[in-house]
Amino acid sequence: TAASATTAAAAVAVAAAAVRSKRRSLPTRAVLGAARGRWMPPRFALGGGLRSNWQRGAATATAAYLEPSADFVDLVDGPTAPSLAVDPRERFLLLMENPPLRTVEDLSREELKLAGIRFEPRRLLPSLAGGYTKLTLRPLFGPDGQPLSVENAPTRVVEGPSAGSKLRSVVWRPSGDGFIFVALPPGGSGDQGGFGEPELWFASFDPQASGAAAEEPIVAERVVEATGRPLRLNSIRGSPARWHPDGRRLLLSVEPWEASSAHDAAAPPAAGPGVPPLQVPSGPSVQVSTPGEKAPVRTYQDLLKSPEDEDLYERYTTVQWLFLDLETRRATRIGRPDMYRAGIFSPDGAFMLVSTTRRPFSYAVPDGRFARDLEVWALPKLGDLGEGSDEGTDAVRERWPLASLPVRDQIPTPQDAVEDMPRDFSWREDRPHTLSFVEALDNGDPRNPPSPEGFRDQVFWLEGPPYSMDVRLRGPRTQMRYSGMSTCRDGTRLLSEWRWKDRRTRTWVLPAGAVVEADGEPPSDRWLLYDRSMEDRYDSPGSFQMVVDPETRQPFLMQRPSDKALLLVGSGASPRGLRPFVDVLSLEKAQELSLASEGAAPSASSTTSRLWRCVAAPSSPGDPAEDPEREVGRELVPEEHRQIKFESVAGMLGGDGTGRDLRMLVWREAQDEPPNLFLRSLEKGAESEVAITAFEHPQPALRDVRKQLVKYKRSDGVELNAELYLPPGYDKDRDGRLPCLMWAYPREFKSADAAGQISSSPYSFVRGSWSRPTFWLLRGYAILDDPKMPIVGEGEAEPNDTFIEQLRLNAQAAVDCVVDQLGVVDRDRICIGGHSYGAYMTAHLLAHTDLFRAGICRSGAYNRTLTPFGFQSEERTYWEATETYTTMSPFLYAKQLAEKQAPLLLIHGQEDPNPGTFPMQSERFFQALKGHGAVSKLVLLPKERHGYLARESILHVLHEQEQWLEAHNTPRT
């Protein structure tokens, strides 16, 4: 919808006149919009409008938000599927309808940015707090225990909150017969985005209801304190309400009550709502570096900067914890008001591990690394609720201080470095109230030598009460960095460790009752289950499935009821694409194989049997050979039983300890069929399935798009792959070669073989996302999505030392594939784009190759000297790898880009909090480009972050990209 030159000139003249007269009238905005594209009403231009720096003419212009073509708008506004949640007893499915896209008005709400946390001070909510628009419950099984299909299952809508409320923080009751949620009712003041104070609601229902009662609405009730005291929820750190394991009590995080009138129903919150009044600085901000204390932290945003910031941070993160009895609605004070971070219930519910922020705060790292105190609290019993409510008292029966941990600002730069202090505190799942934690034996730095015995981490346990760090039991030690421990119901544990340098991971089995020696020596009966590369997708055994105990809320390894075998779910990467699977693993068989190989880890396939695998697609000439060992029954699927579908596991149901058959929820989709959910039995001899959902295609305009997996090689032999999309109705012989848009993201690898492995499926649903390039299929483009851009550094080599050389090889191979190998793309009309590290890659490719006509860079970083303590997977600092940092900075090639006249569109959110991609990165890069006369444009999106959220912003981004490609990817004359 480009305007004529006459109309554009008239628009510029009107705009100039308005500026000269210092007016910005509605007609002027309308004409400016008409000159550039489809006009959007001024209400879409909140937050000061859009800043756009043009290549020529005025240095900076503020314009209204613009829209792309109507078909793009329709794709953006297409319906979205609801979110789903199964209850803890696995009987019901809650469907939570997602809202439309946010608006710039939503993003413009009042917010504070303190210590890396962004929140609304008036409602004590995280910034951009969203919510569902509707909650609907449906049973998964009928009274006879048989699964109910989507056609036969009754549904119940949740009612109670005011119409138009946003519903968020939904948490199931442990018994599965109800759930709590927070409602944001409509009608708040303007700076609250049209919604009022958060309210806590409880929805309960009879799981045995049948007939008409099973279809009646569920009427939720608002949770209020019996005496009328205010419950002003504080959600800044997450959900403000958590269930106690008894399923009757709620732990609430609320703003503290007035000290002098704790029982006065009319007492206002202690801090009072809203932004604090103007504060006059009390003095300068001072930071000190102490000799010898190294603090190599990465670049963070929204850090504390002054004593005033410190006071605000403390004020808004200080909460009062309350126990609320849902039967009596009586609230009991738990602890005094403090900067509580987390409270974790012990499995028996008698104790709570409490983490509390403490001063001094840091101006160098965000909230997550602040100093904290750890304590164990003995909680009141259910019959004691109501005591301790008087001011100055609380119901905590006893406290045991564990540790005062300092600010974590001295963690070394390696990826597997950790703090040199106790970490990873948690409750053991298999004990009523035993604590577990870990300490590094190498001072947290993998560059240091391990302990004299060769270990790097030590697990400890604390038996209590009482609890004391001086009375600790030694657990197992690890030769690599500890990464976690999972437990079976019989006490058998899986211990995992990892090492970044060679991307190695190992998993050990500690049998139930295994004794750890007094000196911490690993038990002699532990044995090695897995020893593999983290990068190797083809050899991945999958992830062990967990089941949450509904009584204790503790996670245990899921086991098959018939033989206690463990269950694993994997993505099923293979040379033909993803084929997800479900395996069962017999620990007895695996142990025999491990002992037979003298302690070496057996292969993953030798220890498991395949229970289910995604349906296989028909074979085509040239397809890689298939391995029957990876199929169900170790036999290849007959061609007549194959389908062009893609299936993936949404969740596992049943298992040992639940009393239910083993089933799984599986998503099934095809290129032109949206994902729908099916419930399938995995019990041998009783295989069956029913459809749970029946979603329709949300974007019919893309129904006839063709997608295929393409494979090709770099000139050095590294195998690569990508997904090629072709426009609806495209015929190669009739339509000839197409313009092409590539969208990519580079990644580092230590293995060339792993770099070329396929991690997608050619049969998955084609859904157009504004953040991906698929919309341009409707413009007759071929789309090469996610062409692999591996940066490989095998052995002792560092990947980034040859970043630009490898990037060239990757891009050249992708271009040669679509131009020469497939013959569908015009070599002279290829553009490249990417987001974040993909934007960084795009700038390099335009500077160092002649393969692309134009580039689109969204939310990138272009000057590595501004991220001197590491970026992405780079562990070295700028001073350790100065040449690499310098060479990898597109900012330094601005003159080269200008001389090549390589068009670069830079887009960035003005409020991007992502470490390393400050908006300044795009602003300074554009200044360098403009200073050398490059073909470039900078668009700064008000109120947006690293990823863009507002509908106006998203549509404007599409408009800018559409105009950029139209201007710079036309056939050459």
SEBA-478678 format. One record per residue (C-alpha): z, x, y. Coordinates in steps of 0.02 Angstrom, whole numbers, padded with zeros to 5 digits, always signed. Example, Ala and Ser with C-alpha at 12.3 -4.5 7.8 and 13.67 -1.06 7.14 Angstrom:
residues 2
+00390+00615-00225+00357+00684-00053
//
This chain:
residues 973
+00000+00000+00000-00038+00143+00119-00061+00082+00297-00215+00124+00396-00212+00271+00516-00213+00151+00662-00062+00056+00598+00031+00218+00562-00006+00286+00736+00055+00124+00814+00214+00133+00711+00249+00312+00766+00220+00262+00947+00342+00117+00933+00470+00229+00850+00453+00361+00985+00477+00230+01119+00633+00166+01033+00705+00342+01023+00668+00375+01206+00756+00215+01255+00900+00259+01136+00875+00097+01042+00854+00070+00856+00803-00111+00848+00763-00218+00696+00576-00233+00738+00564-00043+00753+00637-00021+00579+00520-00151+00510+00367-00065+00584+00425+00106+00523+00440+00034+00349+00268-00046+00360+00193+00121+00406+00260+00205+00251+00255+00071+00117+00339-00091+00066+00473-00136+00191+00650-00176+00136+00767-00276+00248+00889-00177+00355+01035-00228+00243+00967-00101+00118+00985+00038+00246+01174+00051+00242+01265+00215+00258+01161+00276+00404+00991+00255+00325+00892+00387+00234+00869+00564+00299+00696+00631+00266+00631+00798+00329+00445+00797+00354+00330+00945+00335+00257+00924+00509+00301+00829+00664+00482+00784+00699+00606+00897+00610+00711+00753+00546+00678+00566+00536+00792+00425+00484+00696+00288+00395+00733+00127+00305+00739+00124+00117+00568+00096+00041+00509+00024-00123+00377+00084-00245+00242-00031-00309+00294-00200-00377+00269-00155-00560+00392-00010-00542+00518-00127-00461+00502-00247-00608+00537-00106-00730+00693-00054-00634+00757-00232-00627+00729-00267-00812+00876-00335-00913+01001-00219-00996+01086-00242-01163+01273-00276-01165+01404-00149-01215+01489-00181-01382+01666-00154-01448+01734-00191-01622+01917-00240-01636+02041-00122-01725+02045-00234-01879+01854-00235-01884+01836-00424-01885+01764-00464-01713+01633-00397-01595+01657-00406-01407+01497-00412-01306+01521-00353-01126+01375-00393-01011+01330-00253-00893+01304-00289-00708+01144-00260-00609+01119-00095-00520+01242-00053-00384+01192-00061-00202+01216+00063-00061+01349-00056+00003+01445-00026-00159+01429+00162-00132+01486+00146+00049+01662+00087+00010+01806+00180+00086+01850+00331-00021+01956+00487-00021+01902+00652-00101+02050+00755-00153+02061+00895-00282+01900+00842-00367+01952+00660-00379+01859+00525-00283+01947+00358-00266+01967+00201-00161+02134+00213-00070+02147+00027-00035+02129-00030-00214+02186+00129-00303+02027+00130-00406+01908+00271-00451+01762+00274-00331+01613+00171-00386+01723+00073-00507+01605-00046-00594+01639-00188-00712+01563-00310-00834+01505-00481-00779+01547-00577-00939+01645-00555-01100+01592-00645-01259+01677-00638-01429+01593-00666-01596+01660-00643-01774+01577-00517-01889+01631-00610-02047+01652-00791-02099+01805-00870-02183+01734-00816-02351+01728-00634-02295+01539-00629-02291+01448-00557-02139+01385-00682-02010+01209-00663-01941+01167-00686-01759+01101-00861-01797+01261-00918-01885+01401-00832-01789+01497-00941-01664+01529-00864-01494+01674-00885-01374+01662-00846-01189+01815-00772-01102+01871-00874-00952+02015-00859-00829+01972-00741-00686+01882-00810-00536+01695-00835-00554+01602-00680-00501+01744-00560-00545+01707-00386-00608+01793-00354-00775+01840-00177-00826+01963-00070-00926+01951-00180-01082+02075-00123-01217+02098-00208-01385+02272-00254-01445+02316-00152-01602+02326-00312-01704+02148-00359-01653+02194-00536-01595+02178-00504-01410+02138-00380-01274+02188-00337-01097+02069-00307-00953+02070-00281-00766+01980-00407-00655+01918-00373-00479+01908-00546-00401+01776-00582-00269+01827-00601-00087+01894-00431-00033+01867-00359+00140+01705-00273+00185+01764-00098+00146+01814-00159-00028+01637-00206-00070+01671-00393-00077+01807-00381-00211+01994-00397-00200+02146-00311-00276+02139-00270-00463+02225-00398-00575+02285-00374-00754+02234-00508-00879+02271-00539-01063+02155-00636-01178+02225-00688-01348+02148-00793-01486+02180-00852-01663+02079-00744-01783+02087-00884-01913+02014-01018-01799+01872-01116-01877+01762-01264-01840+01758-01321-01659+01907-01211-01616+01805-01056-01659+01681-01099-01521+01800-01148-01381+01816-01033-01231+01957-00906-01236+02062-00936-01081+02141-00774-01025+02302-00772-00925+02349-00660-00782+02490-00540-00819+02627-00549-00687+02806-00485-00688+02936-00619-00730+03036-00594-00570+02882-00589-00459+02893-00405-00417+02722-00335-00369+02619-00247-00501+02497-00151-00393+02396-00061-00525+02349+00122-00499+02188+00161-00592+02148+00327-00507+02175+00422-00671+02098+00292-00785+02152+00129-00865+02314+00069-00784+02376-00017-00943+02397+00051-01119+02463-00031-01276+02620+00032-01360+02594+00045-01550+02704-00109-01572+02566-00215-01493+02691-00308-01384+02729-00186-01244+02612-00119-01112+02636+00044-01020+02581+00010-00841+02540+00132-00701+02584+00048-00537+02618+00097-00359+02806+00128-00339+02915-00015-00278+03017-00001-00118+03175+00094-00160+03288-00023-00063+03220-00185-00135+03163-00154-00313+03198-00334-00361+03131-00413-00203+02974-00509-00247+02912-00490-00070+02939-00302-00063+02779-00212-00012+02718-00059-00105+02807+00099-00052+02652+00189+00005+02567+00035+00074+02383-00003+00052+02243+00079+00143+02195+00244+00217+02337+00337+00301+02345+00344+00490+02274+00490+00585+02365+00650+00540+02381+00795+00660+02365+00964+00573+02530+01058+00563+02446+01228+00556+02303+01328+00482+02251+01326+00300+02299+01491+00217+02249+01559+00046+02307+01726-00026+02231+01840-00158+02359+01949-00247+02305+02122-00309+02266+02121-00494+02268+01931-00515+02087+01887-00552+02034+01706-00530+01846+01698-00572+01821+01510-00551+01655+01421-00534+01608+01327-00377+01692+01156-00360+01682+01019-00229+01811+00902-00152+01950+01031-00164+02112+01022-00065+02094+01112+00101+02254+01085+00200+02437+01035+00189+02383+00862+00245+02267+00851+00095+02411+00903-00017+02521+00763+00051+02383+00634+00026+02350+00695-00151+02534+00682-00196+02549+00511-00116+02405+00431-00209+02434+00512-00379+02619+00465-00380+02647+00314-00492+02788+00216-00568+02776+00188-00755+02835+00021-00820+02854-00054-00992+02800-00236-00985+02851-00351-01128+02708-00475-01148+02822-00607-01223+02956-00605-01089+02847-00532-00949+02996-00425-00903+02955-00253-00830+03066-00103-00865+03059+00057-00766+03009+00208-00872+03050+00366-00777+03058+00386-00590+02902+00387-00479+02807+00549-00503+02633+00625-00517+02612+00576-00699+02449+00632-00779+02464+00563-00955+02587+00484-01074+02545+00495-01260+02645+00391-01385+02704+00470-01546+02637+00388-01705+02800+00295-01732+02809+00242-01549+02983+00312-01525+02935+00457-01412+02808+00499-01278+02730+00665-01229+02727+00666-01039+02620+00776-00927+02662+00783-00741+02575+00874-00600+02686+00988-00498+02672+01094-00343+02611+01217-00285+02435+01145-00286+02276+01249-00284+02137+01258-00156+02021+01347-00280+02016+01230-00431+02016+01040-00453+02153+00925-00513+02116+00957-00697+02179+01136-00681+02333+01104-00576+02506+01161-00630+02598+01037-00740+02762+01006-00828+02768+00946-01008+02913+00845-01077+02955+00734-01225+03041+00569-01185+03140+00461-01304+03081+00284-01267+03187+00126-01265+03178+00013-01416+03103-00159-01400+03274-00242-01390+03323-00127-01246+03186-00188-01129+03256-00259-00970+03386-00123-00954+03364+00016-00829+03273-00093-00702+03398-00066-00564+03349+00056-00428+03398+00234-00466+03395+00213-00656+03264+00205-00790+03256+00163-00975+03213+00335-01043+03349+00375-01169+03331+00565-01169+03215+00702-01106+03169+00872-01177+03074+00991-01061+02940+01089-01156+02845+01197-01033+02802+01223-00850+02621+01278-00851+02549+01365-00697+02383+01332-00611+02240+01372-00729+02134+01476-00609+02131+01639-00707+02030+01585-00858+01898+01719-00894+01713+01676-00879+01657+01677-01063+01618+01505-01134+01753+01517-01267+01886+01587-01151+02047+01486-01132+02206+01494-01031+02336+01622-01081+02472+01493-01107+02514+01352-01228+02374+01221-01236+02308+01071-01332+02475+00980-01349+02463+00826-01461+02556+00728-01595+02520+00762-01778+02439+00607-01850+02524+00622-02020+02703+00638-01955+02809+00509-01861+02844+00623-01712+02793+00805-01739+02706+00896-01598+02565+01021-01614+02500+01150-01490+02399+01310-01486+02420+01482-01407+02292+01621-01387+02328+01789-01470+02196+01881-01367+02259+01827-01195+02124+01693-01197+01980+01816-01173+01858+01839-01319+01808+02007-01246+01982+02071-01287+02020+02132-01463+02105+02004-01577+02282+02024-01640+02316+02172-01756+02289+02055-01904+02120+01998-01834+02167+01827-01764+02132+01746-01595+02228+01581-01597+02390+01519-01673+02438+01338-01707+02621+01291-01687+02720+01135-01731+02878+01066-01651+02991+00959-01759+03110+00849-01664+03215+00782-01592+03275+00887-01507+03116+00973-01449+03114+01154-01392+02978+01285-01376+03106+01409-01441+03114+01319-01609+02935+01315-01666+02854+01315-01837+02705+01428-01864+02546+01341-01914+02380+01417-01965+02294+01556-01868+02107+01568-01832+01992+01718-01821+01883+01629-01694+01931+01507-01557+02025+01355-01621+01926+01195-01593+02024+01059-01681+02107+00991-01836+02078+00824-01925+02190+00745-02056+02170+00637-02211+02300+00506-02250+02366+00614-02393+02397+00761-02275+02241+00863-02314+02179+00942-02153+02012+01011-02091+02031+01157-01971+01884+01207-01860+01852+01364-01760+01705+01429-01659+01633+01581-01570+01509+01572-01427+01433+01745-01433+01336+01711-01594+01353+01520-01588+01455+01519-01749+01569+01381-01813+01678+01372-01969+01778+01233-02051+01923+01266-02170+02012+01147-02288+02202+01154-02291+02259+01054-02444+02402+00931-02428+02567+01023-02441+02490+01192-02404+02630+01309-02351+02609+01423-02202+02700+01587-02220+02837+01633-02097+02727+01762-02013+02590+01634-01985+02478+01702-02123+02352+01569-02177+02402+01479-02337+02327+01561-02490+02256+01397-02552+02152+01360-02399+01966+01376-02427+01806+01383-02324+01700+01226-02315+01570+01268-02181+01511+01430-02100+01356+01396-01997+01263+01412-01832+01303+01281-01702+01121+01287-01647+01046+01247-01816+01012+01060-01811+00917+01057-01976+01067+01124-02072+01197+01017-01984+01309+00925-02107+01347+00791-01977+01513+00738-01905+01661+00681-02006+01697+00498-01972+01866+00445-01910+01960+00282-01927+02101+00232-01810+02257+00168-01896+02290-00002-01818+02479+00019-01832+02503+00195-01762+02339+00208-01663+02314+00380-01741+02143+00441-01801+02121+00489-01983+01971+00553-02079+01877+00405-02151+01868+00405-02341+01772+00300-02465+01892+00179-02552+01826+00210-02727+01848+00399-02737+01927+00459-02572+01768+00555-02529+01748+00597-02344+01609+00517-02243+01491+00610-02127+01361+00541-02007+01222+00653-01943+01071+00643-01831+00960+00704-01972+00852+00826-01874+00702+00879-01976+00526+00949-01952+00464+00769-01949+00590+00712-01820+00762+00632-01826+00812+00533-01981+00999+00495-01965+01103+00490-02123+01271+00447-02200+01340+00569-02329+01494+00572-02439+01583+00736-02474+01695+00767-02622+01824+00897-02575+01856+00935-02760+01673+00976-02790+01660+01076-02630+01813+01178-02677+01740+01219-02847+01581+01282-02764+01678+01382-02637+01783+01467-02771+01628+01499-02876+01549+01590-02729+01705+01699-02708+01764+01612-02551+01597+01597-02461+01555+01429-02387+01441+01324-02499+01283+01251-02426+01307+01082-02343+01182+00994-02456+01267+01059-02615+01434+00979-02571+01374+00805-02522+01278+00658-02591+01171+00550-02478+01230+00372-02460+01101+00313-02334+00959+00385-02230+00849+00313-02094+00693+00234-02163+00552+00360-02187+00387+00341-02096+00218+00346-02183+00152+00521-02213+00002+00588-02119-00113+00736-02155-00033+00897-02096+00145+00832-02098+00277+00959-02153+00335+00944-02332+00490+00838-02363+00643+00897-02459+00695+00774-02596+00870+00849-02594+00897+00765-02425+00849+00591-02487+00957+00455-02563+00959+00486-02750+00871+00653-02717+00701+00568-02733+00566+00552-02601+00537+00378-02532+00377+00301-02605+00240+00279-02475+00236+00090-02503+00418+00076-02449+00399+00174-02287+00405+00095-02114+00368+00149-01937+00547+00116-01880+00695+00216-01818+00875+00181-01870+01037+00260-01812+01220+00232-01853+01320+00138-01722+01484+00143-01819+01567+00141-01989+01680+00000-02048+01804-00011-02191+01857+00140-02290+02015+00196-02378+02174+00116-02314+02088-00035-02236+02066-00143-02391+01886-00179-02341+01718-00133-02415+01625+00011-02339+01496-00049-02213+01403+00019-02064+01332-00048-01903+01156+00019-01881+01033+00010-01737+00853-00025-01788+00707-00005-01670+00523+00037-01657+00412+00097-01516+00380-00084-01463+00541-00162-01528+00707-00141-01435+00861-00083-01531+00953-00221-01622+01113-00210-01722+01127-00242-01909+01280-00244-02022+01245-00162-02189+01353-00144-02344+01359+00028-02423+01448-00023-02582+01345+00022-02735+01267-00130-02814+01312-00241-02666+01188-00177-02536+01149-00310-02407+01126-00328-02221+01126-00459-02084+01063-00455-01905+01202-00451-01776+01097-00455-01617+00923-00515-01568+00881-00431-01402+00706-00456-01334+00591-00326-01257+00657-00293-01080+00496-00215-01012+00341-00302-01083+00227-00197-00972+00266-00046-01082+00247-00135-01248+00078-00056-01290+00122+00123-01240+00084+00251-01375+00208+00389-01412+00186+00537-01528+00278+00695-01574+00173+00849-01534+00204+01025-01599+00137+01189-01533+00183+01373-01519+00217+01499-01383+00108+01653-01381+00253+01751-01456+00264+01632-01604+00415+01526-01552+00384+01347-01610+00397+01210-01479+00381+01021-01474+00377+00875-01352+00349+00688-01344+00178+00635-01280+00157+00460-01207-00015+00385-01175-00050+00233-01063-00073+00059-01138-00249+00037-01202-00299+00219-01181-00455+00273-01275-00490+00459-01273-00679+00442-01294-00695+00303-01166-00567+00355-01036-00580+00543-01045-00446+00663-00984-00294+00600-00890-00181+00668-00754-00015+00723-00827+00167+00726-00775+00285+00840-00871+00474+00822-00862+00581+00959-00937+00749+01049-00944+00775+01230-01002+00909+01277-01128+00976+01443-01192+00972+01492-01376+01024+01642-01481+00899+01600-01618+00711+01577-01599+00709+01471-01758+00839+01351-01687+00747+01342-01521+00596+01263-01603+00687+01130-01703+00644+00947-01670+00781+00838-01598+00694+00672-01564+00604+00534-01658+00425+00478-01625+00471+00303-01682+00612+00261-01562+00595+00122-01434+00494+00159-01278+00602+00104-01133+00554+00155-00958+00696+00234-00862+00679+00271-00678+00755+00442-00709+00619+00490-00834+00430+00499-00802+00377+00351-00913+00344+00234-00765+00188+00336-00725+00106+00275-00884+00065+00121-00780-00031+00237-00660-00142+00304-00798-00043+00464-00824-00013+00553-00987+00172+00594-00998+00238+00748-01085+00424+00715-01094+00549+00850-01137+00427+00990-01179+00547+01118-01247+00588+01260-01129+00699+01375-01234+00764+01537-01162+00802+01645-01313+00911+01800-01322+00933+01857-01501+01062+01984-01556+01138+02076-01409+01003+02018-01287+01053+01900-01147+00936+01749-01134+00931+01747-00944+00874+01928-00930+00699+01866-00974+00714+01692-00900+00554+01690-00795+00447+01774-00928+00500+01647-01060+00481+01503-00939+00300+01554-00911+00268+01562-01099+00345+01389-01125+00245+01307-00986+00081+01390-01035+00103+01331-01214+00139+01151-01159-00014+01147-01046-00128+01222-01180-00064+01093-01304-00111+00938-01204-00271+01015-01132-00346+01114-01276-00256+01060-01434-00254+00872-01398-00390+00859-01268-00312+00716-01170-00260+00799-01006-00356+00866-00858-00297+01046-00834-00321+01031-00646-00208+00877-00627-00040+00923-00704+00125+00906-00611+00299+00957-00666+00471+00888-00625+00652+00893-00676+00830+00849-00629+00972+00974-00600+00931+01129-00704+00761+01049-00731+00734+01049-00542+00781+01232-00538+00653+01263-00676+00520+01167-00578+00540+01277-00424+00519+01433-00532+00364+01366-00619+00277+01330-00455+00325+01501-00389+00276+01602-00543+00128+01508-00620-00031+01421-00565-00019+01286-00697+00043+01142-00590-00025+01051-00439+00145+00993-00375+00329+00986-00419+00471+00861-00406+00646+00936-00394+00797+00820-00401+00975+00879-00371+00941+01061-00410+01017+01230-00368+00902+01365-00302+01013+01511-00250+01113+01587-00393+01213+01698-00274+01301+01538-00221+01363+01515-00400+01427+01694-00425+01548+01663-00569+01424+01587-00691+01306+01440-00710+01245+01339-00859+01280+01453-01009+01278+01615-00910+01445+01702-00938+01418+01857-00830+01462+01858-00646+01344+01902-00504+01422+02075-00493+01399+02105-00679+01217+02047-00682+01157+02064-00503+00974+02087-00548+00974+01933-00660+01056+01823-00529+00935+01885-00397+00779+01864-00503+00835+01689-00554+00850+01625-00374+00697+01520-00322+00764+01530-00144+00702+01710-00137+00525+01655-00178+00505+01537-00030+00373+01648+00049+00280+01660-00115+00281+01470-00131+00217+01453+00047+00076+01576+00018+00024+01478-00137+00040+01312-00042+00131+01243-00195+00193+01067-00149+00379+01040-00185+00469+00874-00162+00657+00903-00150+00776+00755-00176+00965+00768-00173+01116+00654-00162+01217+00693-00006+01382+00673-00101+01336+00776-00255+01503+00839-00328+01426+00935-00473+01483+01117-00478+01335+01226-00430+01221+01091-00358+01296+01064-00185+01175+00972-00069+01171+01133+00031+01066+01208-00109+00921+01091-00069+00949+01100+00119+00943+01290+00126+00796+01299+00006+00699+01177+00114+00741+01278+00269+00670+01433+00184+00513+01339+00130+00487+01261+00301+00519+01427+00387+00371+01499+00292+00258+01349+00316+00265+01287+00136+00207+01114+00080+00375+01032+00054+00481+00879+00089+00669+00853+00081+00745+00681+00049+00935+00666+00060+01006+00507-00015+01160+00441+00077+01316+00412-00029+01229+00469-00189+01300+00594-00312+01220+00705-00444+01140+00556-00530+01082+00413-00419+01161+00241-00436+01111+00123-00296+00960+00013-00321+00897+00057-00147+00908+00243-00185+00824+00227-00353+00680+00126-00282+00660+00247-00138+00657+00396-00258+00518+00311-00355+00426+00276-00192+00438+00459-00139+00381+00521-00310+00239+00395-00314+00178+00448-00142+00197+00633-00182+00094+00624-00340-00036+00516-00255-00053+00643-00115-00049+00804-00216-00121+00764-00387-00288+00690-00341-00449+00767-00410-00500+00921-00312-00655+00906-00204
//
